[in-house]
Each structure stands twice: as C-alpha cells, then as structure tokens.
Amino acid sequence: MATAVDPVRAESIVFPLVSTPLVPAPAIPIRAHRQYPWIKWALAIGLIIALAVVGELWRIHSRNAITYETVPLERGQIQASVTATGTVNAVVDVQVGSQVSGNIKALYADFNTKVTKGQLVALIDPELFQTQVDQAQAALGSAQSAALTAGAQVQKAASDLSGTVASEKSAESVIAKDRATALNARNQWQRLDSLFKQGIISRQDDDLAKATIDADDAQVAADQALIDASKQTIQSATDQVGVTQAQLGSAKGQERQASSVLDQAKINLAHTRITAPVDGTVIARRMDVGQTVAASFAAPTVFEIAQDLTKMQLDTNMDESDVGNITAGQNATFTVDAYPGTTFRGLVTDVRKAPIITQNVVTYDVVIAVSNADLKLFPGMTANARILTTKLDDTFKVPNAVLRLHPSAAVLKQVGLSAAPAGKQQVYVLPGGKLKAVPVTFGISDGQFTAVTSGDLQTGENVVVRFTTGATSPTTSATSPTAASSPRRVPGL
C-alpha cells in the first residue's frame, strides 16, 4: 500500500538547498525559480497519494459496515383470510322457456322489464293448437256417441237375457204341472187296470187310461226339451251381455282417450301463452318476434328472470387447499371492476361439496349472500372476494418482511450471532442499540402483518426488517409495507 508524503517535511528538505551561501547572490532567484515547479508537483503527488490511501481505508470500512431497517413492534388486530374470484348472481334466476313449438307471435316484455307472477310475457301463434283442440273435441263427441250406443246394446242384451230367463221359469212351471198330470194319469190307470183284470171295466177303458199316461209322459218330455232350449238361450244371452259390456268398456276407454287428447290439446293451446313464473326483473331476452321456437328435444329459453335483484349471491371458486377453513356464517368482502373504490360486504351461507374440476384444478363453490338494496351489482359481474377465517384482537404483529429476513451466516458472524436452529423461527431486535435474536412462534397472517404468538418481546421494540452490507445486496427482497426507520449502522462496525 502506498504511503502519503507529508508536505511539511518536503518543505524542510527544499529550504536548505535554497539558502546555500556558496551560490552567488544574483543566481539565487534564477535557481529558486527553476525549483518551484518541482515543489508543486511533489505537493500534488503527495496529496493524490494521501487521498487514495484515505479512500481505500474508507472503502474497506464501508464494505465491512452493516446497515439495517427497523420498525417498532406493535400490538393490534390480525385477521386471516382467503381470497377467491367469483361471479355475482341473482339468488333466484328463472329461465322461462316454451313447452310447445311454433312461431313467436308477440313479446310483451323486454330487457329490464319488471314483471309479476302470471303476467303474459310472450305469445306463440295459437292457430295450429286451436285446430288440434277442435279436432280433439270432435273425436271426443264421436267417442261419447259410441259409448252411448254400446250402453244401449248392453241394456238390450240384458233385456233379452231377462226374457229368456222368464221363459225358462215358465217352462219349468209347465213341466211341473204336466208331471203332476202324468202322475195322476198313471195312478188312475193302475186302478183301472186292476178293475180290468177283475173284469169290472172294459178293455177300452183300460186302453184309454194307458194312452192318457203316454200322452202325459210325452208332454213332460216336450216340456223338458223346452227347458233345455231355454237354458241354451240364456247362456247365449249371457254371452251377448258380456260382449256388449266389453264393447261398452272399449267405447268408454276410447271416450276417456279422446277426452285426454282434448285436455292435452287444450294444455298445448294454453302453453302458447308464456307467463312469468315469479315476480322479478327480465335480465335477458333470447328470442325475437317471428322466430321459430323448437321444443322437440329441449325447452328453449325465451326470457331469463331474476326474482329479486336487491338480494344477490356471490358464487366463488375456492381452491381445495383453502376450502377447509371456510364455514357458513363467516364475514366476507369483495370488489368488482365496475366500482373499484367500493368494498361490498357479505356473509358466507353455503359451502357446496360438489367439486368443480377445470384442467385438473379442483375448486368448490362457496356462496356469499350479498345485500344489493341500491342495485349497484348486476348479475354476471366478476368479483374478487376475501373471506375472514380467523381473527386475533390483541396480539404482537410484525410486517411480513420480517418473515423473509434470512441473513447469511457471514453477516450473523459479523454481529456476533448464530443462525436459527433448524425448524425454529426468530426475529432480530435492537434493545439498547445492540442486535439480539429472539426465538418466536408465528401465527396467522393477513397478507401484510403476521401475528407473533410467543416470544420474549416488548411493545415498541425495534424489529429488524432488512440487513444491508456494503458488499452485498439487502437480505430481504422487499421493504416492509409500513414506514421503516432510516438505515442505521450497527454500533461498533
């Protein structure tokens, strides 16, 4: 290292040369005049060397110096929260569609129209459906006539059956009478035949009595044949009654079918009048007059009605790593792009368990109820929500920059400290101007501050948030979000 030249000593060396008595008096001014530039050069060189030495010493000193930034330790409230994005929706959002196909003949509502339940909002051309009603009405009349005819046939068959049964009863009474007559004739013949054998009566009388018996037996046989024929007639009449009753049942079934077809036709005709199912506001109209509505496979949506826009809900997509901390009843805040300076408040009402999987990312719908009395919020707005999960009212809190403070072993060695044990946490404070490491346990964080749940700390102590050396960059990646104190030099360095 170069040594600086002392200017005083340089002058003491030059003066004896100037005052030498051997030099003639006239030459003294000339020689002194020639040596003055060398003195100036010597002085300049000495000054430069001295400045270089001082600069090098200062550079070495500055390189080894450590500065830091601190903030005072405070007590206060810490609120842990999770964030998510979502969409503002109406609590009840009804899509009004058509159940029949046809052309839209008229629209009676438009965007932002307030409607009441049962109000006519659209009309599909009813002519085709009115024709179907008329056809079904005519078919029902024909079926009713057929049912009446079948009923009359049943009554006739029943009447015929009754007549046949009466004829059978009459034949049975006749055969009973004829059997009695035949029995009486047989008894008389037996008495006459006994008298004939005794010779009391003639053979003619005996033969006449015998002929009477044969005639009576023949009459009984004829009566029995008539009864048998009546029975067969009764069976045939009974079968005819069954056939007519079946015909009547079929006619009545066709009548009911025709009635059902008529009812369906009337329902389809009624469905041409599209009415509002709830009280609310029309937030979307998806069809125009003259457009064809095809309801063959799915009911097309004509209007979308929000029931009550003063009560909204925010459907958020909550990450699966955060949803375990969410429960119903937690407070929430959110902002929307339409009002960047306004913070809206809500309440978690439901954590839906159905997963939403998008590109292998699993989220869950967390529903936040929101009051919208001033109607600022519109359905479909994108919101950035923050849900309060945990709150500590009075606790030590430090800026999050303290958590990111990880000084190197070399820096800690300069200040006489050792690194924190593995798995342990510590902060650096300056009690009495001397750096000190304090083991702590960190708690919840609100994104700017983190709670300190344990540790030997005092309110107002200066907590280090940044170490800086002349040879290296700061040991933290960002400055504390609060106003830090001015950089200081560690005492003794």
GISUL-V366612 format. One record per backbone hydrogen bond with DSSP energy under -0.5 kcal/mol. NH is the residue of the N-H (numbers start at 0). CO is the residue of the C=O. E is the energy in kcal/mol with one decimal. If there is no record, write none. Layout:
BEGIN
NH	CO	E
NH	CO	E
END
This chain:
BEGIN
6	4	-0.5
9	5	-1.5
10	6	-1.6
11	7	-1.8
12	8	-1.2
13	9	-1.5
14	10	-2.2
15	11	-0.7
16	12	-0.5
16	13	-0.7
17	13	-1.3
18	14	-1.7
19	16	-0.8
22	19	-0.9
26	23	-0.9
27	23	-0.8
27	24	-0.8
28	24	-0.6
29	25	-0.5
30	26	-2.4
31	27	-2.6
32	28	-2.0
33	29	-1.3
34	30	-1.5
35	31	-1.3
38	34	-1.3
39	35	-1.9
40	36	-2.4
41	37	-2.3
42	38	-2.8
43	39	-2.6
44	40	-2.7
45	41	-2.6
46	42	-2.3
47	43	-2.5
48	44	-2.5
49	45	-2.4
50	46	-2.5
51	47	-2.3
52	48	-2.3
53	49	-2.6
54	50	-2.8
55	51	-2.4
56	52	-2.5
57	53	-2.5
58	54	-2.5
59	55	-2.5
60	56	-2.3
61	57	-2.8
62	58	-2.4
63	59	-1.5
64	60	-0.7
64	61	-0.5
66	467	-3.7
67	487	-1.3
68	465	-1.8
70	462	-2.1
72	460	-2.9
73	396	-1.0
75	394	-2.3
77	391	-2.6
79	77	-0.5
79	389	-2.5
80	444	-0.6
81	386	-1.9
83	384	-2.1
84	316	-0.6
85	382	-2.2
86	314	-2.1
87	380	-2.7
88	312	-3.2
90	310	-1.2
92	90	-0.5
93	91	-0.5
93	304	-3.1
95	93	-0.7
95	302	-2.7
96	94	-0.6
97	299	-1.3
101	292	-2.1
103	290	-2.3
104	102	-0.6
104	122	-2.8
105	122	-1.7
107	120	-2.9
108	120	-0.7
111	281	-3.3
112	109	-1.9
114	112	-0.5
114	279	-2.6
117	275	-3.5
118	115	-2.1
120	273	-3.0
121	273	-1.6
122	105	-2.7
123	271	-3.0
124	102	-2.8
129	125	-2.4
130	126	-2.1
131	127	-1.7
132	128	-1.8
133	129	-2.2
134	130	-2.5
135	131	-2.3
136	132	-2.1
137	133	-2.2
138	134	-2.5
139	135	-2.0
140	136	-1.9
141	137	-2.2
142	138	-2.3
143	139	-2.3
144	140	-2.0
145	141	-2.3
146	142	-1.9
147	143	-2.1
148	144	-2.4
149	145	-2.5
150	146	-2.0
151	147	-2.1
152	148	-2.3
153	149	-2.0
154	150	-2.0
155	151	-2.3
156	152	-2.7
157	153	-2.2
158	154	-2.1
159	155	-2.9
160	156	-2.1
161	157	-2.2
162	158	-2.4
163	159	-2.3
164	160	-2.4
165	161	-2.2
166	162	-2.2
167	163	-2.1
168	164	-2.2
169	165	-2.3
170	166	-2.5
171	167	-2.3
172	168	-2.1
173	169	-2.2
174	170	-2.7
175	171	-1.9
176	172	-1.9
177	173	-2.9
178	174	-2.4
179	175	-1.9
180	176	-2.3
181	177	-2.8
182	178	-2.4
183	179	-2.4
184	180	-2.5
185	181	-2.1
186	182	-2.3
187	183	-2.3
188	184	-2.5
189	185	-2.1
190	186	-1.9
191	187	-2.9
192	188	-3.4
193	189	-1.6
194	190	-1.9
195	191	-2.9
196	192	-2.0
197	193	-1.1
198	194	-0.5
198	195	-1.0
199	194	-2.8
200	194	-0.6
205	201	-1.4
206	202	-2.9
207	203	-2.4
208	204	-2.1
209	205	-2.1
210	206	-2.4
211	207	-2.0
212	208	-1.7
213	209	-1.8
214	210	-2.5
215	211	-2.4
216	212	-2.4
217	213	-2.1
218	214	-2.2
219	215	-2.1
220	216	-2.1
221	217	-2.4
222	218	-2.5
223	219	-2.2
224	220	-2.2
225	221	-2.3
226	222	-2.1
227	223	-2.5
228	224	-2.4
229	225	-2.1
230	226	-2.4
231	227	-2.0
232	228	-2.2
233	229	-2.7
234	230	-2.3
235	231	-2.4
236	232	-2.6
237	233	-2.8
238	234	-2.5
239	235	-2.2
240	236	-2.3
241	237	-2.2
242	238	-2.5
243	239	-2.7
244	240	-2.4
245	241	-2.3
246	242	-2.6
247	243	-2.5
248	244	-2.7
249	245	-2.7
250	246	-2.6
251	247	-2.7
252	248	-2.5
253	249	-2.7
254	250	-2.1
255	251	-2.9
256	252	-2.7
257	253	-2.7
258	254	-2.5
259	255	-2.6
260	256	-2.8
261	257	-2.2
262	258	-2.6
263	259	-2.9
264	260	-2.5
265	261	-2.6
266	262	-2.6
267	263	-2.8
268	264	-2.2
269	265	-2.5
270	266	-2.2
271	267	-0.5
271	268	-1.0
272	269	-1.7
273	121	-2.4
273	271	-0.8
274	272	-0.6
275	118	-2.4
279	114	-2.2
280	305	-2.7
281	112	-2.7
282	280	-0.6
282	303	-2.7
283	303	-1.2
285	301	-2.6
286	301	-0.7
289	103	-2.7
290	287	-1.7
292	101	-3.9
293	291	-0.6
294	292	-0.7
299	297	-0.6
301	95	-3.1
301	299	-0.5
302	95	-2.0
303	283	-2.2
304	93	-3.3
305	280	-2.6
306	91	-2.8
306	304	-0.5
310	307	-1.3
311	369	-2.4
312	88	-2.9
313	367	-3.1
314	86	-2.5
314	312	-0.6
315	313	-0.8
315	365	-2.2
316	84	-2.7
317	315	-0.9
317	363	-3.1
319	361	-1.4
321	318	-1.6
322	318	-1.6
324	321	-1.8
325	322	-1.5
328	347	-3.2
329	326	-1.4
331	345	-2.0
332	385	-2.7
333	343	-2.2
334	383	-1.6
335	338	-0.5
336	381	-0.8
338	335	-1.0
339	336	-0.6
341	338	-1.8
343	333	-2.9
343	341	-0.6
345	331	-2.7
346	368	-1.8
347	329	-2.9
348	366	-2.6
349	366	-1.3
351	349	-0.5
351	364	-2.5
355	362	-2.9
356	354	-0.6
357	355	-0.6
357	360	-2.4
360	357	-1.5
361	359	-0.6
362	355	-2.2
362	360	-0.5
363	317	-2.2
364	353	-0.5
365	315	-1.9
365	363	-0.7
366	349	-2.7
366	364	-0.6
367	313	-2.1
368	346	-3.0
368	366	-0.5
369	311	-2.8
370	344	-0.6
371	309	-3.3
374	371	-1.6
379	87	-4.1
380	377	-1.6
382	85	-2.5
383	334	-2.3
384	83	-3.1
384	382	-0.6
385	332	-3.4
386	81	-2.9
387	330	-2.2
387	385	-0.5
388	79	-2.6
388	386	-0.5
389	79	-1.5
391	77	-2.9
394	75	-1.9
395	451	-0.6
396	73	-2.3
397	449	-2.3
399	447	-2.4
401	398	-1.8
402	398	-0.5
402	399	-0.6
403	399	-1.0
404	401	-1.1
405	403	-0.8
405	474	-0.7
411	407	-2.4
412	408	-2.2
413	409	-1.9
414	410	-1.6
415	412	-0.9
416	411	-3.2
423	420	-2.1
424	439	-0.6
426	437	-2.3
428	435	-2.9
429	461	-1.5
430	433	-0.6
431	429	-0.5
432	429	-1.2
433	430	-1.2
435	428	-2.5
437	426	-3.2
439	424	-2.3
440	453	-1.8
442	450	-3.7
445	448	-2.2
449	397	-2.7
450	443	-3.0
451	395	-2.6
452	440	-2.4
452	450	-0.7
453	440	-1.0
455	438	-0.5
456	454	-1.7
459	72	-2.6
460	457	-1.8
462	70	-3.2
462	460	-0.7
463	427	-3.3
464	68	-3.2
465	68	-1.3
467	66	-3.2
469	61	-0.6
469	64	-1.2
470	62	-0.8
474	466	-2.4
483	481	-0.7
484	69	-3.0
487	67	-1.6
489	65	-2.4
490	432	-0.5
492	489	-1.7
END
